[in-house]
Amino acid sequence: MGWLYDANPNEDALSSISRGDYRFVAVYGYSLVIPGVPMDCFSSFAEIEKWTKPIDGTSDAVDNYEHAKLNEIARVYAGWYNVQILIYLKDKNYFDCAIIDRQ
C-alpha cells in the first residue's frame, strides 16, 4: 500500500474515467467500505462487488503502526477518489445516489 503516499485521488479518478472505469474505490474493514458513497446506494453485495475495486492490504486487523497509517490514508484517498467518480456518474445520469461528506 506504499503507493498511497504518492497517489493523487483526483488525477487517478480522472484517469479511470477516461478509460471508462467508473468503479468506486473500497477499503476492507469489518466489511467492505466505500468512503464517500452511502451503502444504501447498492441493492446487494453483488452490486457492491460490481461497482467497486478494493485497495489490497486494507483491513481492520492491522499488523503495526505503519499498516494502521496506510489504512487511514487509503480511506482518505478512497473518499476523494469516489466523490470525483460519483460527481461524474451523477452528471451523466449513470448513477443516482447522494454525495456524502468526504471527512
Contact map, one row per residue, 1 for C-alpha under 8 A:
1111000000000000000000000000000000000000000000000000001110000000000001000000000000000000000000000000000
1111100000000000000000000000000000000000000000000000000000000000000001000000000000000000000000000000000
1111111000000000000000000000000000000000000000000000000000000000000000000000000000000000000000000000000
1111111000000000000000000000000000000000000000000000000000000000000001001100100000000000000000000000000
0111111000000000000000000000000000000000000000000000000000000000000000001000000000000000000000000000000
0011111100000000000000000000000000000000000000000000000000000000000000000000000000000000000000000000000
0011111110010000000000000000000000000000000000000000000000000000000000000000100000000000000000000000000
0000011111110000000000000000000000000000000000000000000000000000000000000000100000000000000000000000000
0000001111111000000000000000000000000000000000000000000000000000000000000000110110000000000000000000000
0000000111111100000000000000000000000000000000000000000000000000000000000000000110010000000000000000000
0000000111111110000000000000000000000000000000000000000000000000000000000000000000000000000000000000000
0000001111111111000000000000000000000000000000000000000000000000000000000000000010000000000000000000000
0000000011111111100000000000000000000000000000000000000000000000000000000000000011011000000000000000000
0000000001111111110000000000000000000000000000000000000000000000000000000000000000011000000000000000000
0000000000111111111000000000000000000000000000000000000000000000000000000000000000000000000000000000000
0000000000011111111111000000000000000000000000000000000000000000000000000000000000000000000000000000000
0000000000001111111111000000000000000000000000000000000000000000000000000000000000001000000000000000000
0000000000000111111110000000000000000000000000000000000000000000000000000000000000000000000000000000000
0000000000000011111110000000000000000000000000000000000000000000000000000000000000000000000000000000000
0000000000000001111111000000000000000000000000000000000000000000000000000000000000000000000000000000000
0000000000000001111111100000000000000000000000000000000000000000000000000000000000000000000000000000000
0000000000000001100111110000000000000000000000000010000000000000000000000000000000001000100000000000000
0000000000000000000011111000000000000000000000000111100000000000000000000000000000001000000000000000000
0000000000000000000001111100000001000000000000000011100000000000000000000000010011001000000000000000000
0000000000000000000000111110000001100000000000000001111000000000000000000000010011000000000000000000000
0000000000000000000000011111000111100000000000000001111000000000000000000000010000000000000000000000000
0000000000000000000000001111100111100000000000000000011101100000000000000110010000000000000000000000000
0000000000000000000000000111111110000000000000000000011111110000000000000000000000000000000000000000000
0000000000000000000000000011111110000000000000000000000001111000000000000000000000000000000000000000000
0000000000000000000000000001111100000000000000000000000000110000000000000000000000000000000000000000000
0000000000000000000000000001111110000000000000000000000000000000000000000000000000000000000000000000000
0000000000000000000000000111111111000000000000000000010000000000000000000000000000000000000000000000000
0000000000000000000000000111101111100010000000000000000000000000000000000000000000000000000000000000000
0000000000000000000000011110000111111110000000000001000000000000000000000000011001000000000000000000000
0000000000000000000000001110000011111100000000000000000000000000000000000011011001000000000000000000010
0000000000000000000000000000000001111100000000000000000000000000000000000000011101100000000000000011110
0000000000000000000000000000000001111110100000000000000000000000000000000000000001100100000000001111000
0000000000000000000000000000000001111111100000000000000000000000000000000000000000000000000000001111000
0000000000000000000000000000000011001111110000000000000000000000000000000000000000000000000000000000000
0000000000000000000000000000000000000111111000000000000000000000000000000000000000000000000000000000000
0000000000000000000000000000000000001111111000000000000000000000000000000000000000000000000000011000000
0000000000000000000000000000000000000011111110110000000000000000000000000000000000000000000000000000000
0000000000000000000000000000000000000001111110110000000000000000000000000000000000000000000000000000000
0000000000000000000000000000000000000000011111110000000000000000000000000000000000000000000000000000000
0000000000000000000000000000000000000000011111111000000000000000000000000000000000000000000000000000000
0000000000000000000000000000000000000000000111111100000000000000000000000000000000000000000000000000000
0000000000000000000000000000000000000000011111111110000000000000000000000000000000000000000000000000000
0000000000000000000000000000000000000000011111111111000000000000000000000000000000000000000000000000000
0000000000000000000000000000000000000000000011111111100000000000000000000000000000000000000000000000000
0000000000000000000000100000000000000000000001111111000000000000000000000000000000000000000000000000000
0000000000000000000001110000000000000000000000111111100000000000000000000000000000000000000000000000000
0000000000000000000000111100000001000000000000011111110000000000000000000000000000000000000000000000000
0000000000000000000000111100000000000000000000001011111000000000000000000000000000000000000000000000000
0000000000000000000000001111000100000000000000000001111100000000000000000000000000000000000000000000000
1000000000000000000000001111000000000000000000000000111111000000000000000100000000000000000000000000000
1000000000000000000000000011000000000000000000000000011111000000000000000000000000000000000000000000000
1000000000000000000000000001000000000000000000000000001111100000000000000000000000000000000000000000000
0000000000000000000000000011100000000000000000000000001111110000000001100100000000000000000000000000000
0000000000000000000000000011110000000000000000000000000011111100000000100000000000000000000000000000000
0000000000000000000000000001110000000000000000000000000001111100000000000000000000000000000000000000000
0000000000000000000000000000100000000000000000000000000000111110000000000000000000000000000000000000000
0000000000000000000000000000000000000000000000000000000000111111101100000000000000000000000000000000000
0000000000000000000000000000000000000000000000000000000000001111101100000000000000000000000000000000000
0000000000000000000000000000000000000000000000000000000000000111111100000000000000000000000000000000000
0000000000000000000000000000000000000000000000000000000000000111111110000000000000000000000000000000000
0000000000000000000000000000000000000000000000000000000000000001111111000000000000000000000000000000000
0000000000000000000000000000000000000000000000000000000000000111111111100000000000000000000000000000000
0000000000000000000000000000000000000000000000000000000000000111111111110000000000000000000000000000000
0000000000000000000000000000000000000000000000000000000000000000111111111000000000000000000000000000000
1101000000000000000000000000000000000000000000000000000001000000011111111100000000000000000000000000000
0000000000000000000000000000000000000000000000000000000001100000001111111110000000000000000000000000000
0000000000000000000000000000000000000000000000000000000000000000000111111111000000000000000000000000000
0001100000000000000000000000000000000000000000000000000000000000000011111111100000000000000000000000000
0001000000000000000000000010000000000000000000000000001001000000000001111111110000000000000000000000000
0000000000000000000000000010000000100000000000000000000000000000000000111111111000000000000000000000000
0000000000000000000000000000000000100000000000000000000000000000000000011111111100000000000000000000011
0001001110000000000000000000000000000000000000000000000000000000000000001111111110000000000000000000000
0000000010000000000000011110000001110000000000000000000000000000000000000111111111000000000000000000000
0000000000000000000000000000000001110000000000000000000000000000000000000011111111100000000000000000011
0000000011000000000000000000000000010000000000000000000000000000000000000001111111110000000000000000010
0000000011011000000000011000000000000000000000000000000000000000000000000000111111111000000000000000000
0000000000001000000000011000000001111000000000000000000000000000000000000000011111111100000000000000000
0000000000000000000000000000000000011000000000000000000000000000000000000000001111111110000000000010010
0000000001001100000000000000000000000000000000000000000000000000000000000000000111111111000000000000000
0000000000001100100001110000000000000000000000000000000000000000000000000000000011111111100000000000000
0000000000000000000000000000000000001000000000000000000000000000000000000000000001111111110000100010000
0000000000000000000000000000000000000000000000000000000000000000000000000000000000111111111000000010000
0000000000000000000000000000000000000000000000000000000000000000000000000000000000011111111100000000000
0000000000000000000001000000000000000000000000000000000000000000000000000000000000001111111111110000000
0000000000000000000000000000000000000000000000000000000000000000000000000000000000000111111111111000000
0000000000000000000000000000000000000000000000000000000000000000000000000000000000000011111111000000000
0000000000000000000000000000000000000000000000000000000000000000000000000000000000000001111111100000000
0000000000000000000000000000000000000000000000000000000000000000000000000000000000000000111111110000000
0000000000000000000000000000000000000000000000000000000000000000000000000000000000000000111111110000000
0000000000000000000000000000000000000000000000000000000000000000000000000000000000000100110111111000000
0000000000000000000000000000000000000000100000000000000000000000000000000000000000000000110011111100000
0000000000000000000000000000000000001100100000000000000000000000000000000000000000000000010000111110000
0000000000000000000000000000000000001100000000000000000000000000000000000000000000000000000000011111000
0000000000000000000000000000000000011100000000000000000000000000000000000000000000100110000000001111100
0000000000000000000000000000000000011100000000000000000000000000000000000000000000000000000000000111110
0000000000000000000000000000000000010000000000000000000000000000000000000000000000000000000000000011111
0000000000000000000000000000000000110000000000000000000000000000000000000001001100100000000000000001111
0000000000000000000000000000000000000000000000000000000000000000000000000001001000000000000000000000111
